Every structure is written in structure tokens, then in C-alpha cells.
Amino acid sequence: MYAVVGCSECSALWILDGQPDRTECPRCGRSHSADRLKRFVETDDKDHAREVRASTGRERATRSPTSIV
């Protein structure tokens, strides 16, 4: 099973393979309890998990606030 999860510290998305007890964010290095992470999708298809991670990342990037000067 693959799960697309998100970091509560830096909002990075990554794919968990299997069901680990703990995982580390690949961007900021924060350690997380895997069962407490937000799961955007769970699937048996790794390609599907990659597609969801990519599309969710694009959606999050377009919703980022812009600074007003």
C-alpha cells in the first residue's frame, strides 16, 4: 500500500510505502508518527500515488498567498 501524506511543519508531500510506525519529512527532516499524518490518498498503485502527489502539490502551490507591496 502507498499513501500520499503531508508534513504539518513545512507542507511537503511524499509517498509512504507500506505502514511504517514513523517517517521523516524529506524536505524539513521533521520526524512524524505515520498514523497521525494527513493522508490524501491510499492506493495499491504507486503510479496513482505519484499522480496524486503531483496534482495535490500543484493545487497547494496555486493557493499559496502572495505578498502585497
C-alpha positions in Angstrom: 0.0 0.0 0.0 1.1 3.5 -0.8 -0.1 6.7 0.9 0.4 10.3 0.0 1.0 12.2 3.2 1.8 15.8 4.1 4.1 17.4 6.7 2.4 19.6 9.3 5.6 21.7 9.6 6.5 22.6 6.0 3.6 21.2 3.9 5.8 18.9 1.9 4.1 15.9 0.3 5.6 12.5 0.0 4.7 8.9 -0.5 4.8 6.3 2.3 5.5 2.7 1.2 3.8 0.2 3.5 2.8 1.1 7.0 5.8 2.4 9.0 5.5 3.5 12.6 7.5 6.7 12.0 8.6 8.6 9.0 10.7 11.7 8.3 9.8 14.6 6.1 12.1 14.6 3.1 12.1 18.4 3.0 12.5 19.7 6.6 13.6 16.4 8.3 10.8 16.5 11.0 10.0 13.1 12.4 6.3 12.1 12.3 4.2 9.3 13.7 2.9 7.9 10.4 -0.6 7.2 11.7 -1.1 10.9 12.6 -0.2 12.3 9.2 -2.9 13.6 6.9 -3.4 11.1 4.1 -4.5 12.5 0.8 -4.9 9.1 -0.8 -4.2 5.4 0.0 -3.7 3.1 -3.0 -2.0 -0.1 -4.1 -0.9 1.6 -7.3 2.4 3.5 -6.9 1.8 5.4 -10.2 -1.6 6.6 -8.9 0.1 7.8 -5.7 2.7 9.7 -7.7 -0.1 11.4 -9.8 -2.0 12.4 -6.7 1.2 13.8 -5.0 2.0 15.8 -8.2 -1.5 17.2 -8.6 -2.0 18.0 -4.9 1.3 19.8 -4.8 0.3 21.9 -7.8 -3.0 22.8 -6.2 -1.3 23.8 -3.0 1.2 25.9 -4.8 -1.5 27.8 -6.7 -3.4 28.6 -3.4 -0.3 30.0 -1.7 -0.8 33.6 -0.5 1.1 36.2 -2.4 2.6 39.2 -0.7 1.1 42.6 -1.4 3.6 45.5 -1.5 
